[in-house]
């Protein structure tokens, strides 16, 4: 897998935060999405909503792991993945 470049903001331009929904799933999709998330400015892209299918504890755990490893570990207490029945 290739590294995702860090998305850069333009100097002197301020941006409000932007909500983002992240759909996680099986077949390598969770890893791909979280790799893409590493390229986002997490201060700008919040809140983040993770959506996983019912019973997909792996993806829910990976989302929590990603957030724990971010610069904002305090958000972990707010993580509650949304589950969708198959």
Jmol script that loads the backbone (N, CA, C; Angstrom):
load data "model"
ATOM      1  N   UNK A   1       0.842  -1.164   0.000  1.00  0.00           N
ATOM      2  CA  UNK A   1       0.000   0.000   0.000  1.00  0.00           C
ATOM      3  C   UNK A   1       0.892   1.233   0.000  1.00  0.00           C
ATOM      4  N   UNK A   2       0.508   2.239  -0.768  1.00  0.00           N
ATOM      5  CA  UNK A   2       1.306   3.460  -0.826  1.00  0.00           C
ATOM      6  C   UNK A   2       0.910   4.399   0.299  1.00  0.00           C
ATOM      7  N   UNK A   3       1.841   5.256   0.686  1.00  0.00           N
ATOM      8  CA  UNK A   3       1.563   6.236   1.722  1.00  0.00           C
ATOM      9  C   UNK A   3       0.670   7.332   1.157  1.00  0.00           C
ATOM     10  N   UNK A   4      -0.253   7.796   1.976  1.00  0.00           N
ATOM     11  CA  UNK A   4      -1.130   8.889   1.584  1.00  0.00           C
ATOM     12  C   UNK A   4      -0.460  10.184   2.006  1.00  0.00           C
ATOM     13  N   UNK A   5      -0.270  11.125   1.084  1.00  0.00           N
ATOM     14  CA  UNK A   5       0.392  12.380   1.471  1.00  0.00           C
ATOM     15  C   UNK A   5      -0.485  13.173   2.430  1.00  0.00           C
ATOM     16  N   UNK A   6       0.165  13.929   3.311  1.00  0.00           N
ATOM     17  CA  UNK A   6      -0.557  14.796   4.240  1.00  0.00           C
ATOM     18  C   UNK A   6      -1.226  15.910   3.451  1.00  0.00           C
ATOM     19  N   UNK A   7      -2.496  16.142   3.724  1.00  0.00           N
ATOM     20  CA  UNK A   7      -3.220  17.214   3.052  1.00  0.00           C
ATOM     21  C   UNK A   7      -2.822  18.524   3.714  1.00  0.00           C
ATOM     22  N   UNK A   8      -2.381  19.470   2.920  1.00  0.00           N
ATOM     23  CA  UNK A   8      -1.879  20.738   3.441  1.00  0.00           C
ATOM     24  C   UNK A   8      -2.928  21.831   3.286  1.00  0.00           C
ATOM     25  N   UNK A   9      -3.023  22.689   4.294  1.00  0.00           N
ATOM     26  CA  UNK A   9      -3.873  23.870   4.198  1.00  0.00           C
ATOM     27  C   UNK A   9      -3.083  24.997   3.561  1.00  0.00           C
ATOM     28  N   UNK A  10      -3.759  25.904   2.903  1.00  0.00           N
ATOM     29  CA  UNK A  10      -3.107  27.061   2.323  1.00  0.00           C
ATOM     30  C   UNK A  10      -2.729  28.026   3.434  1.00  0.00           C
ATOM     31  N   UNK A  11      -1.544  28.632   3.362  1.00  0.00           N
ATOM     32  CA  UNK A  11      -1.122  29.584   4.397  1.00  0.00           C
ATOM     33  C   UNK A  11      -2.086  30.762   4.485  1.00  0.00           C
ATOM     34  N   UNK A  12      -2.415  31.142   5.715  1.00  0.00           N
ATOM     35  CA  UNK A  12      -3.270  32.303   5.937  1.00  0.00           C
ATOM     36  C   UNK A  12      -4.749  32.069   5.722  1.00  0.00           C
ATOM     37  N   UNK A  13      -5.143  30.853   5.337  1.00  0.00           N
ATOM     38  CA  UNK A  13      -6.555  30.550   5.107  1.00  0.00           C
ATOM     39  C   UNK A  13      -7.050  29.699   6.265  1.00  0.00           C
ATOM     40  N   UNK A  14      -8.081  30.186   6.934  1.00  0.00           N
ATOM     41  CA  UNK A  14      -8.644  29.413   8.040  1.00  0.00           C
ATOM     42  C   UNK A  14      -9.854  28.640   7.539  1.00  0.00           C
ATOM     43  N   UNK A  15     -10.033  27.476   8.090  1.00  0.00           N
ATOM     44  CA  UNK A  15     -11.137  26.608   7.688  1.00  0.00           C
ATOM     45  C   UNK A  15     -11.900  26.167   8.929  1.00  0.00           C
ATOM     46  N   UNK A  16     -13.211  26.188   8.861  1.00  0.00           N
ATOM     47  CA  UNK A  16     -13.980  25.639   9.972  1.00  0.00           C
ATOM     48  C   UNK A  16     -13.840  24.123   9.979  1.00  0.00           C
ATOM     49  N   UNK A  17     -14.308  23.514  11.033  1.00  0.00           N
ATOM     50  CA  UNK A  17     -14.266  22.054  11.062  1.00  0.00           C
ATOM     51  C   UNK A  17     -15.317  21.493  10.106  1.00  0.00           C
ATOM     52  N   UNK A  18     -15.112  20.251   9.746  1.00  0.00           N
ATOM     53  CA  UNK A  18     -15.989  19.581   8.789  1.00  0.00           C
ATOM     54  C   UNK A  18     -16.284  18.180   9.307  1.00  0.00           C
ATOM     55  N   UNK A  19     -17.560  17.838   9.408  1.00  0.00           N
ATOM     56  CA  UNK A  19     -17.934  16.488   9.837  1.00  0.00           C
ATOM     57  C   UNK A  19     -17.554  15.496   8.754  1.00  0.00           C
ATOM     58  N   UNK A  20     -17.198  14.293   9.194  1.00  0.00           N
ATOM     59  CA  UNK A  20     -16.865  13.260   8.223  1.00  0.00           C
ATOM     60  C   UNK A  20     -17.429  11.928   8.706  1.00  0.00           C
ATOM     61  N   UNK A  21     -18.003  11.173   7.769  1.00  0.00           N
ATOM     62  CA  UNK A  21     -18.501   9.830   8.059  1.00  0.00           C
ATOM     63  C   UNK A  21     -17.552   8.844   7.400  1.00  0.00           C
ATOM     64  N   UNK A  22     -17.136   7.842   8.153  1.00  0.00           N
ATOM     65  CA  UNK A  22     -16.199   6.842   7.662  1.00  0.00           C
ATOM     66  C   UNK A  22     -16.899   5.484   7.699  1.00  0.00           C
ATOM     67  N   UNK A  23     -17.095   4.890   6.534  1.00  0.00           N
ATOM     68  CA  UNK A  23     -17.750   3.598   6.438  1.00  0.00           C
ATOM     69  C   UNK A  23     -16.671   2.512   6.434  1.00  0.00           C
ATOM     70  N   UNK A  24     -16.702   1.650   7.435  1.00  0.00           N
ATOM     71  CA  UNK A  24     -15.705   0.590   7.556  1.00  0.00           C
ATOM     72  C   UNK A  24     -16.344  -0.751   7.258  1.00  0.00           C
ATOM     73  N   UNK A  25     -15.550  -1.663   6.710  1.00  0.00           N
ATOM     74  CA  UNK A  25     -16.094  -2.977   6.388  1.00  0.00           C
ATOM     75  C   UNK A  25     -15.011  -4.002   6.180  1.00  0.00           C
ATOM     76  N   UNK A  26     -15.434  -5.143   5.764  1.00  0.00           N
ATOM     77  CA  UNK A  26     -14.516  -6.273   5.633  1.00  0.00           C
ATOM     78  C   UNK A  26     -13.781  -6.247   4.296  1.00  0.00           C
ATOM     79  N   UNK A  27     -12.903  -7.216   4.114  1.00  0.00           N
ATOM     80  CA  UNK A  27     -12.193  -7.360   2.849  1.00  0.00           C
ATOM     81  C   UNK A  27     -11.083  -6.347   2.647  1.00  0.00           C
ATOM     82  N   UNK A  28     -10.521  -5.851   3.728  1.00  0.00           N
ATOM     83  CA  UNK A  28      -9.434  -4.889   3.607  1.00  0.00           C
ATOM     84  C   UNK A  28      -9.894  -3.444   3.554  1.00  0.00           C
ATOM     85  N   UNK A  29     -11.200  -3.234   3.475  1.00  0.00           N
ATOM     86  CA  UNK A  29     -11.738  -1.880   3.360  1.00  0.00           C
ATOM     87  C   UNK A  29     -11.424  -1.046   4.601  1.00  0.00           C
ATOM     88  N   UNK A  30     -11.493  -1.645   5.778  1.00  0.00           N
ATOM     89  CA  UNK A  30     -11.206  -0.915   7.013  1.00  0.00           C
ATOM     90  C   UNK A  30      -9.784  -0.382   7.002  1.00  0.00           C
ATOM     91  N   UNK A  31      -8.835  -1.218   6.659  1.00  0.00           N
ATOM     92  CA  UNK A  31      -7.432  -0.785   6.622  1.00  0.00           C
ATOM     93  C   UNK A  31      -7.222   0.320   5.597  1.00  0.00           C
ATOM     94  N   UNK A  32      -7.854   0.196   4.442  1.00  0.00           N
ATOM     95  CA  UNK A  32      -7.717   1.219   3.402  1.00  0.00           C
ATOM     96  C   UNK A  32      -8.277   2.554   3.860  1.00  0.00           C
ATOM     97  N   UNK A  33      -9.441   2.534   4.476  1.00  0.00           N
ATOM     98  CA  UNK A  33     -10.062   3.778   4.926  1.00  0.00           C
ATOM     99  C   UNK A  33      -9.239   4.439   6.025  1.00  0.00           C
ATOM    100  N   UNK A  34      -8.749   3.651   6.971  1.00  0.00           N
ATOM    101  CA  UNK A  34      -7.966   4.232   8.055  1.00  0.00           C
ATOM    102  C   UNK A  34      -6.628   4.757   7.547  1.00  0.00           C
ATOM    103  N   UNK A  35      -6.079   4.132   6.520  1.00  0.00           N
ATOM    104  CA  UNK A  35      -4.853   4.643   5.902  1.00  0.00           C
ATOM    105  C   UNK A  35      -5.127   6.002   5.270  1.00  0.00           C
ATOM    106  N   UNK A  36      -6.270   6.148   4.623  1.00  0.00           N
ATOM    107  CA  UNK A  36      -6.643   7.430   4.038  1.00  0.00           C
ATOM    108  C   UNK A  36      -6.860   8.486   5.121  1.00  0.00           C
ATOM    109  N   UNK A  37      -7.412   8.068   6.257  1.00  0.00           N
ATOM    110  CA  UNK A  37      -7.663   9.005   7.358  1.00  0.00           C
ATOM    111  C   UNK A  37      -6.369   9.588   7.904  1.00  0.00           C
ATOM    112  N   UNK A  38      -5.276   8.863   7.787  1.00  0.00           N
ATOM    113  CA  UNK A  38      -3.989   9.357   8.275  1.00  0.00           C
ATOM    114  C   UNK A  38      -3.555  10.612   7.533  1.00  0.00           C
ATOM    115  N   UNK A  39      -4.072  10.822   6.338  1.00  0.00           N
ATOM    116  CA  UNK A  39      -3.722  12.002   5.556  1.00  0.00           C
ATOM    117  C   UNK A  39      -4.561  13.229   5.881  1.00  0.00           C
ATOM    118  N   UNK A  40      -5.564  13.057   6.748  1.00  0.00           N
ATOM    119  CA  UNK A  40      -6.437  14.185   7.083  1.00  0.00           C
ATOM    120  C   UNK A  40      -5.908  14.980   8.261  1.00  0.00           C
ATOM    121  N   UNK A  41      -6.200  16.248   8.275  1.00  0.00           N
ATOM    122  CA  UNK A  41      -5.946  17.100   9.429  1.00  0.00           C
ATOM    123  C   UNK A  41      -7.082  16.815  10.414  1.00  0.00           C
ATOM    124  N   UNK A  42      -6.803  16.039  11.451  1.00  0.00           N
ATOM    125  CA  UNK A  42      -7.848  15.590  12.366  1.00  0.00           C
ATOM    126  C   UNK A  42      -8.447  16.725  13.184  1.00  0.00           C
ATOM    127  N   UNK A  43      -7.752  17.853  13.277  1.00  0.00           N
ATOM    128  CA  UNK A  43      -8.330  19.006  13.967  1.00  0.00           C
ATOM    129  C   UNK A  43      -9.433  19.631  13.119  1.00  0.00           C
ATOM    130  N   UNK A  44      -9.262  19.540  11.828  1.00  0.00           N
ATOM    131  CA  UNK A  44     -10.256  20.121  10.929  1.00  0.00           C
ATOM    132  C   UNK A  44     -11.425  19.174  10.688  1.00  0.00           C
ATOM    133  N   UNK A  45     -11.143  17.901  10.541  1.00  0.00           N
ATOM    134  CA  UNK A  45     -12.187  16.932  10.226  1.00  0.00           C
ATOM    135  C   UNK A  45     -12.714  16.290  11.498  1.00  0.00           C
ATOM    136  N   UNK A  46     -13.618  17.014  12.148  1.00  0.00           N
ATOM    137  CA  UNK A  46     -14.287  16.525  13.343  1.00  0.00           C
ATOM    138  C   UNK A  46     -15.665  17.150  13.420  1.00  0.00           C
ATOM    139  N   UNK A  47     -16.622  16.475  13.982  1.00  0.00           N
ATOM    140  CA  UNK A  47     -16.501  15.131  14.549  1.00  0.00           C
ATOM    141  C   UNK A  47     -16.424  14.084  13.449  1.00  0.00           C
ATOM    142  N   UNK A  48     -15.906  12.931  13.831  1.00  0.00           N
ATOM    143  CA  UNK A  48     -15.793  11.801  12.916  1.00  0.00           C
ATOM    144  C   UNK A  48     -16.774  10.720  13.350  1.00  0.00           C
ATOM    145  N   UNK A  49     -17.570  10.249  12.410  1.00  0.00           N
ATOM    146  CA  UNK A  49     -18.561   9.216  12.671  1.00  0.00           C
ATOM    147  C   UNK A  49     -18.117   7.958  11.952  1.00  0.00           C
ATOM    148  N   UNK A  50     -17.926   6.876  12.705  1.00  0.00           N
ATOM    149  CA  UNK A  50     -17.530   5.599  12.109  1.00  0.00           C
ATOM    150  C   UNK A  50     -18.760   4.710  12.010  1.00  0.00           C
ATOM    151  N   UNK A  51     -19.001   4.174  10.823  1.00  0.00           N
ATOM    152  CA  UNK A  51     -20.155   3.315  10.579  1.00  0.00           C
ATOM    153  C   UNK A  51     -19.649   1.927  10.226  1.00  0.00           C
ATOM    154  N   UNK A  52     -20.108   0.936  10.995  1.00  0.00           N
ATOM    155  CA  UNK A  52     -19.690  -0.453  10.778  1.00  0.00           C
ATOM    156  C   UNK A  52     -20.924  -1.336  10.750  1.00  0.00           C
ATOM    157  N   UNK A  53     -20.804  -2.491  10.130  1.00  0.00           N
ATOM    158  CA  UNK A  53     -21.932  -3.412  10.108  1.00  0.00           C
ATOM    159  C   UNK A  53     -22.047  -4.114  11.457  1.00  0.00           C
ATOM    160  N   UNK A  54     -23.252  -4.509  11.768  1.00  0.00           N
ATOM    161  CA  UNK A  54     -23.533  -5.171  13.041  1.00  0.00           C
ATOM    162  C   UNK A  54     -22.663  -6.416  13.184  1.00  0.00           C
ATOM    163  N   UNK A  55     -22.014  -6.555  14.314  1.00  0.00           N
ATOM    164  CA  UNK A  55     -21.172  -7.714  14.574  1.00  0.00           C
ATOM    165  C   UNK A  55     -19.739  -7.577  14.090  1.00  0.00           C
ATOM    166  N   UNK A  56     -19.413  -6.452  13.462  1.00  0.00           N
ATOM    167  CA  UNK A  56     -18.055  -6.245  12.958  1.00  0.00           C
ATOM    168  C   UNK A  56     -17.210  -5.592  14.048  1.00  0.00           C
ATOM    169  N   UNK A  57     -16.854  -6.376  15.043  1.00  0.00           N
ATOM    170  CA  UNK A  57     -16.062  -5.876  16.163  1.00  0.00           C
ATOM    171  C   UNK A  57     -14.647  -5.494  15.727  1.00  0.00           C
ATOM    172  N   UNK A  58     -14.138  -6.160  14.701  1.00  0.00           N
ATOM    173  CA  UNK A  58     -12.798  -5.863  14.210  1.00  0.00           C
ATOM    174  C   UNK A  58     -12.710  -4.416  13.738  1.00  0.00           C
ATOM    175  N   UNK A  59     -13.640  -4.007  12.881  1.00  0.00           N
ATOM    176  CA  UNK A  59     -13.613  -2.642  12.344  1.00  0.00           C
ATOM    177  C   UNK A  59     -13.859  -1.611  13.438  1.00  0.00           C
ATOM    178  N   UNK A  60     -14.786  -1.893  14.347  1.00  0.00           N
ATOM    179  CA  UNK A  60     -15.048  -0.971  15.455  1.00  0.00           C
ATOM    180  C   UNK A  60     -13.798  -0.813  16.312  1.00  0.00           C
ATOM    181  N   UNK A  61     -13.102  -1.910  16.561  1.00  0.00           N
ATOM    182  CA  UNK A  61     -11.874  -1.864  17.346  1.00  0.00           C
ATOM    183  C   UNK A  61     -10.774  -1.100  16.647  1.00  0.00           C
ATOM    184  N   UNK A  62     -10.673  -1.262  15.327  1.00  0.00           N
ATOM    185  CA  UNK A  62      -9.657  -0.544  14.553  1.00  0.00           C
ATOM    186  C   UNK A  62      -9.930   0.962  14.557  1.00  0.00           C
ATOM    187  N   UNK A  63     -11.203   1.350  14.516  1.00  0.00           N
ATOM    188  CA  UNK A  63     -11.544   2.774  14.581  1.00  0.00           C
ATOM    189  C   UNK A  63     -11.119   3.346  15.934  1.00  0.00           C
ATOM    190  N   UNK A  64     -11.407   2.626  16.995  1.00  0.00           N
ATOM    191  CA  UNK A  64     -11.017   3.078  18.334  1.00  0.00           C
ATOM    192  C   UNK A  64      -9.500   3.132  18.455  1.00  0.00           C
ATOM    193  N   UNK A  65      -8.825   2.143  17.891  1.00  0.00           N
ATOM    194  CA  UNK A  65      -7.357   2.121  17.912  1.00  0.00           C
ATOM    195  C   UNK A  65      -6.777   3.311  17.151  1.00  0.00           C
ATOM    196  N   UNK A  66      -7.372   3.627  16.017  1.00  0.00           N
ATOM    197  CA  UNK A  66      -6.923   4.769  15.225  1.00  0.00           C
ATOM    198  C   UNK A  66      -7.062   6.060  16.027  1.00  0.00           C
ATOM    199  N   UNK A  67      -8.213   6.245  16.661  1.00  0.00           N
ATOM    200  CA  UNK A  67      -8.455   7.460  17.432  1.00  0.00           C
ATOM    201  C   UNK A  67      -7.542   7.531  18.659  1.00  0.00           C
ATOM    202  N   UNK A  68      -7.251   6.408  19.263  1.00  0.00           N
ATOM    203  CA  UNK A  68      -6.356   6.383  20.419  1.00  0.00           C
ATOM    204  C   UNK A  68      -4.963   6.811  20.007  1.00  0.00           C
ATOM    205  N   UNK A  69      -4.538   6.414  18.817  1.00  0.00           N
ATOM    206  CA  UNK A  69      -3.212   6.755  18.321  1.00  0.00           C
ATOM    207  C   UNK A  69      -3.133   8.154  17.756  1.00  0.00           C
ATOM    208  N   UNK A  70      -4.275   8.841  17.657  1.00  0.00           N
ATOM    209  CA  UNK A  70      -4.256  10.204  17.124  1.00  0.00           C
ATOM    210  C   UNK A  70      -3.724  11.156  18.182  1.00  0.00           C
ATOM    211  N   UNK A  71      -3.638  12.398  17.825  1.00  0.00           N
ATOM    212  CA  UNK A  71      -3.164  13.418  18.757  1.00  0.00           C
ATOM    213  C   UNK A  71      -4.223  13.790  19.782  1.00  0.00           C
ATOM    214  N   UNK A  72      -5.383  13.164  19.676  1.00  0.00           N
ATOM    215  CA  UNK A  72      -6.507  13.521  20.539  1.00  0.00           C
ATOM    216  C   UNK A  72      -7.063  12.292  21.255  1.00  0.00           C
ATOM    217  N   UNK A  73      -6.286  11.671  22.151  1.00  0.00           N
ATOM    218  CA  UNK A  73      -6.775  10.454  22.801  1.00  0.00           C
ATOM    219  C   UNK A  73      -8.015  10.676  23.653  1.00  0.00           C
ATOM    220  N   UNK A  74      -8.288  11.935  24.030  1.00  0.00           N
ATOM    221  CA  UNK A  74      -9.473  12.191  24.842  1.00  0.00           C
ATOM    222  C   UNK A  74     -10.773  11.918  24.089  1.00  0.00           C
ATOM    223  N   UNK A  75     -10.718  11.846  22.757  1.00  0.00           N
ATOM    224  CA  UNK A  75     -11.934  11.579  21.993  1.00  0.00           C
ATOM    225  C   UNK A  75     -12.359  10.126  22.098  1.00  0.00           C
ATOM    226  N   UNK A  76     -11.489   9.264  22.578  1.00  0.00           N
ATOM    227  CA  UNK A  76     -11.815   7.843  22.663  1.00  0.00           C
ATOM    228  C   UNK A  76     -13.077   7.611  23.470  1.00  0.00           C
ATOM    229  N   UNK A  77     -13.274   8.388  24.520  1.00  0.00           N
ATOM    230  CA  UNK A  77     -14.460   8.200  25.346  1.00  0.00           C
ATOM    231  C   UNK A  77     -15.729   8.548  24.585  1.00  0.00           C
ATOM    232  N   UNK A  78     -15.622   9.323  23.518  1.00  0.00           N
ATOM    233  CA  UNK A  78     -16.779   9.711  22.724  1.00  0.00           C
ATOM    234  C   UNK A  78     -17.032   8.781  21.541  1.00  0.00           C
ATOM    235  N   UNK A  79     -16.159   7.796  21.333  1.00  0.00           N
ATOM    236  CA  UNK A  79     -16.321   6.918  20.174  1.00  0.00           C
ATOM    237  C   UNK A  79     -17.395   5.874  20.453  1.00  0.00           C
ATOM    238  N   UNK A  80     -18.376   5.889  19.611  1.00  0.00           N
ATOM    239  CA  UNK A  80     -19.415   4.868  19.660  1.00  0.00           C
ATOM    240  C   UNK A  80     -19.790   4.595  18.215  1.00  0.00           C
ATOM    241  N   UNK A  81     -19.184   3.583  17.620  1.00  0.00           N
ATOM    242  CA  UNK A  81     -19.471   3.310  16.202  1.00  0.00           C
ATOM    243  C   UNK A  81     -20.949   3.044  15.971  1.00  0.00           C
ATOM    244  N   UNK A  82     -21.459   3.550  14.876  1.00  0.00           N
ATOM    245  CA  UNK A  82     -22.835   3.297  14.478  1.00  0.00           C
ATOM    246  C   UNK A  82     -22.850   1.968  13.751  1.00  0.00           C
ATOM    247  N   UNK A  83     -23.767   1.095  14.137  1.00  0.00           N
ATOM    248  CA  UNK A  83     -23.829  -0.205  13.468  1.00  0.00           C
ATOM    249  C   UNK A  83     -25.064  -0.285  12.568  1.00  0.00           C
ATOM    250  N   UNK A  84     -24.896  -0.975  11.475  1.00  0.00           N
ATOM    251  CA  UNK A  84     -25.967  -1.175  10.510  1.00  0.00           C
ATOM    252  C   UNK A  84     -26.189  -2.669  10.354  1.00  0.00           C
ATOM    253  N   UNK A  85     -27.450  -3.111  10.439  1.00  0.00           N
ATOM    254  CA  UNK A  85     -27.729  -4.543  10.264  1.00  0.00           C
ATOM    255  C   UNK A  85     -27.554  -4.921   8.806  1.00  0.00           C
ATOM    256  N   UNK A  86     -27.123  -6.153   8.593  1.00  0.00           N
ATOM    257  CA  UNK A  86     -26.909  -6.633   7.222  1.00  0.00           C
ATOM    258  C   UNK A  86     -28.212  -7.033   6.591  1.00  0.00           C
TER     259      UNK A  86
END
end "model"
wireframe off; spacefill off
backbone 0.3
color backbone group
